[in-house]
Amino acid sequence: MPVNTQSKEYQKFSRQWAIVRDCVEGQIAIKDAGETYLPRPAGQSKKDYSSYKDRAVFFDGTSRTAEGLHGHIFAKDPVQEGEDIISDEFKELLNNVDASGTSLDEYMSGTTWDSLQAPWGGHLVDYTQIAPGTSQADSTGRAYLKWYSAESVYNCRYSVIGGARKLTKVVLREDIEEQDPKDEFETNITEAYRVLSFDDQGNYIQRVFVKDKNVHSGFSASEPIYPKINGESLNFIPFYTSPGEVPEKSMLLGLAFENIGHYQKTAEYENGLFLTSVPTPIAENMEEPYKEIEEKYIDESGVERKRKKKEPVKMSMGGSQFKFFYQRNSDGSIADVRVKFLEFSGAGMGELLSALNGCLDRMAKLGIQAIGAEKKGVETAEVAKIHRASEHGVLGAFARSSSSKITEAVRFMAKWNSIDETEVDSWSYQLNTDFNYSEISAQILSIMHTARQSDEIPRSVWFTALKKHGMVPESMSFDNFLAEIEKSNTGGHGPDEQAA
């Protein structure tokens, strides 16, 4: 079995990941996929199919919902327990978790966006970014995090050892990009895989397999790399799958299917409009006008000959021209010729429009808000809370699991960087899971504003209310709030008074 063999779980979920990612990417990705998402109608030519596809419209429902879910999680700053007591060295690590200058919050924002679409992947804690095949045992550097998205985790195997379930093998696709020796502006990509496993003594090792057509297996393997901490080999694989231990169905998958169905229906609807909105002229009881032309041809004996051929006459439409036609019967009389427009009639287009609206409604129920027609009635706060409960329950579980995995990964990274264990164990990371925001009405806001102007409520109460309802940045303190007020208090503004 070659190193690039995909696990059964990978094969099961990879199609789902591609569908969601294409839908999040939007119209260009969906249309570039051609018949994958928009089957060609039977008998339709390639040219006609291209026009049929171009007329279709892909609505960005999945992308907007993904942005909304991501926004829910990061509407409030992640909480770092123990942040006020950890050392400067630990804080410095948190401001550069990937050894490329990315802070932990930025790193988690990116990995959350990625795993919302394909809920699988993992954080690898590694030591010093070095070229594949180079030993890390005695290198100087630092431990860092690297995220591998769902599509990169080809295999992830667990085994029961000593009565405990333990990660024993991980295969990560990690292609190598190198400068083309013949062209300074071109790079070459070589297929490669990083395999995390154990040697016969139970020591954690890494091996890199690179595509090699000269090797029977198709891949050449590097010598084992032994990552060590304080000079000792590890007895576990520091790869933290996220959000769970196995691939899961994306919470966006159902919406993506509806989104594709809507796209397919827009193709039918727009094509129907194209074919029926402009009346087609027809003539009954009349032969198609033609002219005779003479063409040359070679007969069976190889002699060049001439023959007459009928060629249809192209008829122009529009302008101020009015055309008259007639057709004679066999007895010489003029036939009853009728010229008219062929127009569409029936309920087909209405049914398609109804189906399109149905798709929009179902997308709204699956997570997207404010699309399609407005609701006919006012939704009570309690009903709205019930409607959001399922989505928020799934989203909350996702956020809690992701928080747990990044906490584990960061703690080990810190220990590998010689941060004191007591200090490390006191630290944790928690993404926001409070999604039930209440909206402050314009009337209440106006009353509180008036009360504040007349000094009937203190500034601290006004500040707390504004912050609770998201009108003040989460990171702003009351002192900063007061400082900003003083800073902006520069005198009157308007036509009668000039700012000081």
N, C-alpha and C positions, 0 to 999 in steps of 0.2 A: 504494500500500500504506500503510495508516494506521500511526501510531506504535505502536499497541497490538497489532500483528501478532506473534503468538508464533512463535518459531523451531520448526523441525521437532523438534529435541531437546527443547524445552520441551513440545510437544504429546505427544511419546512418553513422557516421564517424569512429567508432572504427575499423571496418574492413579495412578501408583505412589506418589508423594508423599502424595496424599490418603488412600490406603488405609492406609499406615503411620501417618500422623499421626492418623487416626481411631482406629486400633487402640491407639495409645499414649494417646490421650485417654480411651478407655475406653467403658464401656457406654452412657453417655448419648449420646455422639457417634454410636456405632454404631446405636443404636435410633432416634435422630433422623433418620438417613439412610433409615429405612424399608426399602422394597423394594430399595434399592441393595445391601444386604448380606443381606437376608432376603426372597427372592421370595415373593409371595403364592401359596399353592396354588390350583390351578384350581378355580373355583366357590366360593371362600371369600368371604363378604361382608366389607365394610369393618369391621364391628363384630367379627366373628369373627377377622379378621386382627389387629385391635388386641389382642385377648385372647391370640392365638397369639404375637404379638411380646412382649407383656408377660411371658408365662410363660418365654420364652427367657432364658438366662443367658450373659453375655459374660464370659469368664475373662480377667483382666488379665495374660496371658502376655507379650504384646509389650511392654507398659509395664514390667513387671518386668525383662525382658531388657535393654531400653534403659537402665534405671537401673543394671543390673549392668555393662553395657559402659562407661557413663559412669563408674561407680565404679572399674572397672579402670584407666581412664586417669588418674583423679585420686586413686587410692589412695596415690600418692606425689606429692609436690610437683613441679611442673614445674621443670626446671633452666634457669637463666639464666646462660649462659657470659658472663663479663666483668662480672657484676653487682658484683663487689667493686672494680672499677677505674673504673666509669663515674661521671660527675659527678652532683652533686645535682640539677642541672637535668634531666638525663636520667631520673633516678629519679623526679622529680616527674611527668614525662610518663607514666612507666610506672604511676604510681599514679592517673592520670586520663587514660586513653587515648581516651575518647570525648567529652571536654569536658563530661561530666555527672557526674564523680566516680567512675567505674568503674575499678577497678584492672585490670591486664592479666590476672591470673589469673581474676578474676571474669568479665571479658569473654570469655576463652577457654572458661570453663566453660559460659557461655550459648551461645556459637556452636557448641561441640562438641555440646551436647545437641541443638541445632537440626539440625546437619548429620549427626548419626548417623541421624536419621529420613529426611532428604532430603539426600543427599550432593552438594550443589551450593549455590552462593551465592558471596559474595565480600566482601572488605574494601575499602571505598573510602577512600582517604586524601584528605580534603578540608580546606579551610581556612576556619575560622570558620563557625559555624552562623548562616546568614542566610536571609531570606525568599527564595523562588524569584524569579528575575529580577533580583536585586540583584547588581551587579558586585562581584567579590571582588578585583579587580586592586589597588586601593589601600587596601583595608580593613585595619585593624589587628586582630590576633587571633592565633590559633595553629592549627596543623594538628592534626587529630584523625582517629580511625577511626570508620567507620560500617559495620555489618554489614547486608548484604542477603541475606535467606533465598532459598531456591531459587525460591519462587513469585514473588519480586519481580524476578528476572532474566529478563525476557521475551526478550531477544536478546543474544547475545554472539558477535561476528564477528571472525574472524582473517583476516589477509592476509599473503602473503609479500612483504616489502619489503626490497630489498637483500640478498636471499638468506636473510633471517631471518623466522621466523613472528612476527607482531606483532598484538597486540590493536588493532583499528581502530574498533570500534563496540560500545557497550554501551547497552542500553535497560533502565532500571530503573523499575519501578512505584513511585511515591512520592506517594500520595494526600495531599491537603491538607485539614486539619481546621480549620474556622473557626467562630467564634461566630455563632450564629443572631441576626441583628439584632432579631428579634421576640421571642426567648425567651432569657433569660440562662442558663437551665439546659439549653439544647439546642445541639448543634453540628451543622454540616453538613459532609459529606465530599464532596470533589470529586476525580474521577479525574484523576490527573496522572502524567507520566512524565519522568524525568531522562535525557537522552540525552548520552552521553559519546562524542565523536568528534574529528575534526580539521577545520580550515579548509583552504582551498586552499594555504596556505603550510606546512601540516604542523604547525600549532600546536594543542595540545590545547584543546578548547572544551567547555562544557556548555550545553545548552539545556533549558528546561523546557516541556513541552507540557501544556496544561490543557484539560480537556473544555469545549467551547464549542459550543452548539447553533446559534449564529449564524454559525459558520464552515463553509464547504463541506466541509472535510476532517474536521470534527468536533472539531478541537483547535486552539487558538491557541498560537503559539510565542513564547517570550521572546526577547529579544536575546541573542546569544551571550555567555557568561561566560568570561573568559580567566583561569583560575587561574595564578598566577605564583610562581616561587621566586627570590628575590633580584632581582626586577624582570624576569625572563626567563620567557617562556612555556615550557611543557613540550612535549617532543616524543614523549611516550608517555602512555598512559592509566594513572593510578595506581589501577587496580582489580585486586585480586589474588584470582582465583577460588580457591575452596577447597571440598573438599580437592584436586580436580584441575582440569584445564583444561576438561573437559567433564562434563556430568551423568553420574552413575554409578548403578547399581542399589544400593538400600539393602541393607545386610547384614541388615536386619530384615524384608525383603519376604517371603521364604519363610515365616518364622514368622507374619507377619501373615495370609497366605493360610490357613495351618493354623488360626490363631486364629479366622478368619471361618468356616471349615468346621466347627470345633468349635461355634461359636455356632449355626450352622444346624442341627446335629445335636441340640443341646440343645433347640431349638425343637420338633423332631420328638419328642424323648424326653419333654419336659415335657407336650407336647400329648397324647401317647399315654397318659401317666400320668393326665392329667386325664380323658380319655375312657374309660379302662378300669379305673382303680383303684376307682371307686365303681360297684357293680353297678346296672344299670338295670332297674326293674321292667317286666314285660310281661305281657299277658294274651292267650292264644291262644283262637281260636274265639269271640271276643266283639267286638261292635261297640263303638266308642268311645261312652261315655255322653254324652248330650246333653240339652238342654232346649229346648223350643220357645218362641220369643219372637215378638212381633208388631211389625212395623216398617211405617212409612209410606213410600210411594213415589209418584211422579208417572208416570202412564201416558202413552202416545203422544199422547193427545188433551188432555193437560194436566190431567187430573182426578186429585185425590189419592185414593189407595186404600190398603188395608191388606193385608198378607200375612204368613203365618207363616214363620219362619226357624229352622233348627236351629243351636244354639250349643253347642260342646263344654263339658262340665262340668269345671272345674278340680278335680283330685284332690289332696288334701293328703297329705304323707308324714311319717312320724315320729310321735312322741308315743305315746300309749297307745291310739290308735284302731285298730280292726281292721275292715276293710271287707269286706262280702260282695257278690258280684255273681253274676248268672246270666243266661243267654241262652236263650230258647226256640226250638226248631225250628219249621218250618212246620206240623207236626202237633200242636204244643202241648207237646211233651216238652222237657225241659231239656237243652240241649246239653252236650257234654263240655268244660267250660271249665277251662283250666289257667292258674293265675297263678304266675309264677316270676320269678327274676332273670336278666337277661342278663349273663353274665360273660365276660371276655376269656380266651382260651386260645391257645397258640401260642408261637413263638420270636421274634416280631418285636421285642419290647421288649429281649430279651436281645441280639439282634443290634445294636440301636441302642446299648446300653450298651457292647458290645465296640468299636463304631466310635468312641465317645467316648473310651474308654481308648486306642485307637490314635492318635487325634489328640494326646492328652496326651503319649504316648511320642515322637511325631515332633517335637512342640514342644520336648521336653527335649533331643533330639538336635540341634535347630537353635539351641540357645543357652541355653534357660532351664533352671535347675537346681532340684532339690527340689520338683517338682510331680508329681502323680499318685502311683501306688504306689511304695513303696520298691524299690530294686533287689534282686533275689533273691540276688545274690552280691556279694562284696566286690570292688571294682574296684582292681586293683593301681595303684601310683603310675605305673608305666610306661604302662599302658593308659589311665589318666586323662590322662596327658600327651599321648598320641597323639590322644585324643578332643578335647582342647582346642587342638591344634596349628593346625587349620584356622581356627578362630575367632580365635585370637590372631594368626595370620599376617595375616589381613584387618584386624583391629583395629590391629595394629602398623603396617601400611602406612598406614592411615587417620591414625594419630597422627603418623607421621613426615611425611606430606604436609601435614597441617594445621600442623605446627610450622614447616615450611619456608616456607609461605605467610605465616604471621603474622610470621615473622622478617623477610621481605622488606618487608612492609607497615610494621612498626614502624620498621625502619631508615630507610625513606624519610620517614615521619612525623617522625622525629628530625632528619633532615637539613633538612627543610622548616622545622623549628623552630630552625634555626641551631646544632644540636649538631655538634661537630667530627666530620668524616667518619672519621678514624682511630679515634676513640672508638666511633662507631656501628658500624663494620665489625668491631670486636672483640666485639660483643654478638650473642648468638643465644638462641633460645628452643626448648626441647625438652620436649614432653609425655612422660609415662611410657610406655615400651614394654615394661617387664619385668612380664609378667603371670603368670609361673610361680611363684606363691608356694608355699612349703612350709609345712605346718602343724606346729606343735610339739605333740607328744602330751602328754596330761595326766601320764603317767608320767615323761617327761623333765622336764617343768616341775616336778613334785614333787621329783625328785632334785636338780635345780639349786637349788631353793628351800631344800632341806635343807642342801645344801653351802654355800650362801651364809650361812645362819644359823649354821653351825659354822665360818665363816671359812675354808672350804677352797677357795673361789674368790673372787677380788676383785670389788668392786662394778662395776668397768669391764666385766668379762666378763659379769656378770649383766645389766648395762644393754645391752650389745651384742646379747645373745641376745634380750632382750625387744623391742628396736627392730627387729631383723631380722625378727621374726615379727609385726610390726604391733601389739605390745602397748604401745608407747610412741609418742607422736606423732612424725611424721617431723621436725618442726621443733625438737623438744626436744634440747638439747645435754646432755652428761654433767654439766656444772656445774649446769645447771638441774635435772637429775634429782636430784643430791645436795641442792640447795637445797630441793626439794619434799619430800625425805625428812626433812630437818631441820625443815622447817615443820610437817609432820604428826606429828612425834615429840613428842606432848604428854603422854605418860604412859599409865598403864593405863586400860583401858575395860572395863566389864562390871559385873555385880552386886556383885563384891567390891572393885573399885577404881573410883574416880571419876577422870575426866580432870582433869588439873591446870589 
